Amino acid sequence: ILVTGSDDHLWKMWALPDGNIIMTGEGHADWLSGCCFHPSGTQLVTSSGDTTVRIWDFSKCGCILTDFVASASMDNTSKIWDVNSERCRYTMCGHEDSVNSIEFLPFSDTLLTSSADKTLSLWDART
């Protein structure tokens, strides 16, 4: 399974290797800048040029609310956000250049960040 986001404001889930679209999500008002599976494997987080982050539940075929998401930043940090309060819970520092991507590892509380400083870092989201 693969998920893509694009400038048509949609994310699409594809079955591989046949390439059939098995699910589509709409609701963002601008292009999608990122798609990331939740560690449970039952949800997807999307970010958009409309400055929103949305959490999608596959079993409900729609957008839901959750308590945290993670973001990467050009200020050399990554952050875990509480969506309900719209506040940063944790700031992860350690890279020497911009953090270009962040991913939750499936079925865990571990985050992986990659940076323009040419390093990868693993983070425990619980701490």
C-alpha positions as CSV (number, residue, x, y, z in Angstrom):
1,I,0.0,0.0,0.0
2,L,1.2,3.5,-0.9
3,V,-0.3,6.9,-0.2
4,T,0.3,10.0,-2.3
5,G,-0.8,13.6,-1.9
6,S,-0.8,16.2,-4.7
7,D,-1.8,19.7,-5.8
8,D,-5.3,18.6,-6.5
9,H,-6.1,18.8,-2.7
10,L,-6.5,15.0,-2.5
11,W,-4.6,12.0,-1.0
12,K,-4.9,8.6,-2.7
13,M,-4.2,5.2,-1.3
14,W,-2.9,2.8,-4.0
15,A,-2.6,-1.0,-3.9
16,L,0.7,-2.3,-5.2
17,P,1.8,-3.8,-7.5
18,D,-1.4,-3.5,-9.6
19,G,-1.7,0.3,-9.0
20,N,-5.5,0.4,-8.2
21,I,-6.8,3.3,-6.1
22,I,-8.4,1.8,-3.0
23,M,-9.2,5.0,-1.1
24,T,-9.3,8.8,-1.6
25,G,-9.5,11.6,0.9
26,E,-10.7,15.1,0.2
27,G,-11.1,18.1,2.5
28,H,-8.0,20.2,2.2
29,A,-8.4,23.6,0.5
30,D,-4.9,23.6,-1.0
31,W,-2.1,21.2,-2.2
32,L,-0.9,18.4,0.1
33,S,2.6,18.8,1.3
34,G,2.8,15.5,3.2
35,C,1.2,12.2,4.1
36,C,2.3,10.0,6.9
37,F,0.8,6.8,8.3
38,H,0.0,6.8,12.0
39,P,1.9,4.2,14.0
40,S,-1.3,2.1,14.4
41,G,-1.5,1.7,10.6
42,T,-5.3,2.6,10.8
43,Q,-4.9,6.3,10.3
44,L,-3.2,8.8,8.1
45,V,-1.9,12.4,8.8
46,T,-1.8,14.9,6.0
47,S,-0.5,18.4,5.9
48,S,-1.4,21.1,3.4
49,G,-0.6,24.5,1.9
50,D,-3.9,25.5,3.5
51,T,-1.9,25.5,6.8
52,T,-3.9,22.6,8.3
53,V,-3.1,19.1,9.4
54,R,-5.8,16.5,9.1
55,I,-6.0,13.0,10.6
56,W,-7.9,10.4,8.6
57,D,-9.3,7.2,10.0
58,F,-9.5,4.5,7.4
59,S,-12.3,2.5,9.1
60,K,-14.5,5.7,9.2
61,C,-13.4,6.8,5.7
62,G,-13.1,10.3,6.9
63,C,-11.2,13.0,8.8
64,I,-11.1,12.7,12.6
65,L,-9.3,14.6,15.4
66,T,-6.5,13.2,17.4
67,D,-4.2,14.4,20.2
68,F,-0.8,14.7,18.5
69,V,1.0,15.1,15.2
70,A,4.7,15.6,14.4
71,S,6.3,18.2,12.2
72,A,9.7,18.9,10.7
73,S,11.1,22.4,10.4
74,M,13.8,24.5,8.8
75,D,14.8,25.8,12.2
76,N,16.7,22.5,12.8
77,T,14.0,21.1,15.1
78,S,11.0,18.7,14.9
79,K,8.0,19.1,17.1
80,I,5.1,17.0,18.5
81,W,1.9,19.0,18.5
82,D,-1.3,18.6,20.5
83,V,-4.0,19.2,17.9
84,N,-6.8,19.8,20.4
85,S,-5.0,22.7,22.2
86,E,-3.0,23.7,19.1
87,R,0.1,23.8,21.2
88,C,3.6,22.3,20.9
89,R,4.1,19.4,23.4
90,Y,7.8,18.7,22.7
91,T,10.6,20.2,20.6
92,M,13.3,17.7,19.5
93,C,16.7,19.4,19.0
94,G,19.8,17.8,17.8
95,H,20.2,18.4,14.0
96,E,22.6,21.0,12.8
97,D,20.6,21.9,9.7
98,S,16.9,21.9,8.6
99,V,14.8,18.8,9.4
100,N,13.5,17.7,6.0
101,S,11.2,14.8,7.0
102,I,9.7,13.1,10.0
103,E,8.1,9.7,10.1
104,F,6.5,7.5,12.8
105,L,7.8,4.0,12.5
106,P,4.9,1.6,12.2
107,F,3.5,0.0,15.3
108,S,5.8,1.9,17.7
109,D,6.4,5.2,19.5
110,T,9.6,5.9,17.6
111,L,10.1,8.8,15.2
112,L,12.7,9.0,12.5
113,T,13.9,12.4,11.3
114,S,16.2,13.2,8.4
115,S,18.1,16.4,8.0
116,A,20.0,18.5,5.5
117,D,23.0,17.9,7.8
118,K,23.1,14.4,6.2
119,T,22.0,12.6,9.4
120,L,19.1,10.5,10.5
121,S,17.9,10.5,14.1
122,L,15.6,8.2,16.0
123,W,13.4,9.7,18.8
124,D,11.2,8.1,21.5
125,A,7.9,10.0,21.2
126,R,7.0,9.0,24.8
127,T,9.9,11.0,26.2
